[in-house]
Amino acid sequence: MPEATLSATATPSRTATPLRLLRLPAAEAALLDAAALGGLAWGPGATAAAPGLAARLVAPGEPVVDLFAAGPVSSGAHGPVRWRDDGHWLYGWLDLPDAVADLTNAAWQAYRDLFEVLDARGRPPLVKVWNFLPRINADGGGLERYRQFNVGRFRAFCEAGFDAFEGAPAACALGPHDGTLAIRFLASRGAVRPLDNPRQVAPYRYSQRFGPRSPNFSRAALADALDGRLAFFVSGTASIVGERSMHEGDVLAQLAETLRNLEALCEQARAHGAAAVSPGDLESVVYLRQPGDYAAVRAAFEAAVGADSVAARRAVYVEADVCRRELLVEIEGHALVAGALAR
């Protein structure tokens, strides 16, 4: 798609600026909104760069925004996609009306529009994608809605010529109880390294027992954040070993298995150039299928990662269904760490 088809308010900066990952109270995030790439609003604290999400915030009590900031930004729109670009990083978001009968076509259209924006902006690789699908585990007419979503997403990846397998971005897919299909994405013109977890089958290699098309994402990703730092993005991580869900019905056992998977991903990050990173260093989002599990999960999480760790002090807890109905908790997050991508 030619550049002229996209509206823009400025020319992107040609000087790359180090990325900042900021978790801020919504009121503080609003003050930085004009200069931010974008972000995710947890609770009723949306800004122009971080439009709201329907998932209900369980804790903390006040709205929080994960804000991504770098250099001076240009902004524009293509169809439902809004984007901001500083010449190195590109952040975008879209909210589509929910497909009542079949999520396949809605997912394909959303990702088609997303990829058209990437094409027009020089085709930067995706680093992380956040997907929010209302009623994610519901029957969409013979096929679970999450599995419908995977079919549409896979089709869009293939048609656009983006790698749906080893080069797939980090991602998560959660099911708020209300709202519309919402997608947020971050891409980078710098070096990006997708990571997988040796304890788990790569999602893009799942067997067909999990649907006609595998999910197109990697377990985590490292991206050059400049100034000798790496941005580490962890996908939605749950109690899965191999491709099997573990500890059905036991939220604390699922949390412990999830933390083992997070540690395995941190080990992969260290092997690929991160100087040091652990689950306690992550700005985490903990998704709970049952908000009544909050107190027990928080206590166990803080005991595991350390009560004084970044992960414990700054965790956000959100009510949302996980992509498999038997899973009760999922954790995703990000961190900036010293290091350089290993060759």
Residue, then its C-alpha position, 0 to 999 in steps of 0.5 A: m500500500p503506498e505511503a500516500t494512503l496513510s494520514a500523518t501529522a509529521t515526518p518520523s525522526r531519523t535519529a533513534t531514541p532509546l525506548r522507555l517503558l513506563r508504568l504510571p498512574a493514569a493521571e501522570a501518563a496523561l501528562l506525557d501522552a503527546a510525546a508517547l508512542g502509545g500504551l495500554a490502559w488498565g482501568p478507566g484511565a485511558t489517554a489518546a495514546a493508550p485507549g481503554l481496554a474492557a478488561r476489569l482492573v482488580a488491583p491496584g485500586e487506581p488506574v494504571v497505564d503502561l506507556f511506551a516512549a521514545g523520540p518525537v513521534s509522527s502519527g496517523a491512521h489507516g482504516p481502524v488502525r491508529w499509529r505513532d512512529d518515531g522513526h525507530w519504534l512503531y506502536g499501533w492500536l485498533d478496536l473493531p466491532d465484535a463478530v457475533a457469529d464468527l471471529t475468523n473474518a474479524a481477526w483476518q480483517a484486523y491483522r490485514d489492516l495492521f500489516e498494511v500499516l507495517d508495509a507502509r511504514g517500511r515493514p518493521p518487524l513486530v515485537k509484541v502484540w496484545n489481543f483482547l477477544p471478548r468471550i474468548n472460550a465461547d462457542g462461535g458456532g462449532l469452533e471456539r472463538y479463540r480458535q476462530f481467531n487463530v484461523g483468521r490471524f494465520r491467514a493474514f500472516c500468510e497473505a502479508g508474507f510475515d513469518a507465522f512461525e519462527g519469526a512470529p512476535a511475542a503476544c498474548a490473547l485474553g478474554p475480557h467479558d465485555g468490549t470489542l476485539a482490541i489489538r495493540f502492537l509494537a514494532s521495531r526497525g532495530a534488531v529483534r530476537p523471538l524466543d521460545n521456551p524449551r519446557q514448552v512446544a512452540p505455539y506455532r507448532y501445536s498439534q491440531r487438537f488445539g484447532p485447525r491453525s496454530p497460534n502465531f506467536s513466540r513465547a518472548a522477544l528481545a529487541d534492541a532498546l539502544d544505549g546498551r539495553l534490551a527490551f524484553f517482552v514476555s508473552g502471556t505465560a501459563s501452566i503449560v508443559g509441552e503443549r499440555s495444560m497442567h494442574e487443572g483446578d488448582v490456581l496456586a499450582q498453576l501459578a507455580e508452573t507459570l513461574r517456572n516457565l517465566e524463569a525458563l524464558c528469562e534463562q533464554a533471554r540471558a543466553h541471547g544477550a541479556a546481562a541479567v533478568s529474572p521474573g522479579d524484574l518484570e513489570s507484570v500483568v497477572y490475568l485472573r479468570q476468577p477475581g476471587d483468587y486475587a488474594a491467594v495468587r498475590a501472596a504466592f506471587e510475592a513470596a516467589v519473586g520477592a516482596d521488594s521486587v519490581a514484579a511484586r511492587r508494581a504488578v497489575y492484576v486484571e480479570a480476564d479469561v485465559c485462552r484455554r478454559e482450564l487455565l486460571v492464571e496467566i502472566e505477561g510483562h516486560a523489562l528493560v535490561a542491560g545487554a546486547l543481542a548475541r550473534 
